[in-house]
Amino acid sequence: MKVLLPEYKALETRLDKRLRAQFKLPEKISDGVKQADYIALFVEATTLIPTGGKDWPAPEGIKERANEYIKQFGPPPSFYSSDTAERVFRIHFDIYQYPEATYA
């Protein structure tokens, strides 16, 4: 889609710079963040796109790491019913909000 909208890249770049300045983030995206972004992309692709992202190019090991993530954590929440998605969200929210709590 970005290829079809050449002015999008310029807008994206300006927005990125402003957000980085506002939140005191590094000027460039780190390699770790790039990897996490690719992994998230392929987790989504494997479940949302008919080809499962098999025909997409990716840095070495990214598709394998995405598959490991799916095996460990299950499918993305978009495949849950709205009730289940809400329960999963609340569980994860509580875990991050109250890390000292014990969950059984």
Contacts in CASP RR format, 6 or more apart in sequence:
PFRMAT RR
TARGET T0000
AUTHOR 0000-0000-0000
METHOD contacts of the structure
MODEL  1
MKVLLPEYKALETRLDKRLRAQFKLPEKISDGVKQADYIALFVEATTLIP
TGGKDWPAPEGIKERANEYIKQFGPPPSFYSSDTAERVFRIHFDIYQYPE
ATYA
1 8 0 8 1.000
2 8 0 8 1.000
2 9 0 8 1.000
2 12 0 8 1.000
19 25 0 8 1.000
20 26 0 8 1.000
20 27 0 8 1.000
29 37 0 8 1.000
35 59 0 8 1.000
35 62 0 8 1.000
35 65 0 8 1.000
38 58 0 8 1.000
38 59 0 8 1.000
38 62 0 8 1.000
38 66 0 8 1.000
39 62 0 8 1.000
39 65 0 8 1.000
39 66 0 8 1.000
39 69 0 8 1.000
41 66 0 8 1.000
42 53 0 8 1.000
42 56 0 8 1.000
42 58 0 8 1.000
42 62 0 8 1.000
42 63 0 8 1.000
42 66 0 8 1.000
43 66 0 8 1.000
43 69 0 8 1.000
43 70 0 8 1.000
43 76 0 8 1.000
44 76 0 8 1.000
45 51 0 8 1.000
45 52 0 8 1.000
45 53 0 8 1.000
45 56 0 8 1.000
45 66 0 8 1.000
46 52 0 8 1.000
46 53 0 8 1.000
46 66 0 8 1.000
46 67 0 8 1.000
46 70 0 8 1.000
47 70 0 8 1.000
47 75 0 8 1.000
47 76 0 8 1.000
47 78 0 8 1.000
47 79 0 8 1.000
48 76 0 8 1.000
48 78 0 8 1.000
53 63 0 8 1.000
77 85 0 8 1.000
77 88 0 8 1.000
77 89 0 8 1.000
78 85 0 8 1.000
80 88 0 8 1.000
91 103 0 8 1.000
94 101 0 8 1.000
94 103 0 8 1.000
95 101 0 8 1.000
95 103 0 8 1.000
END
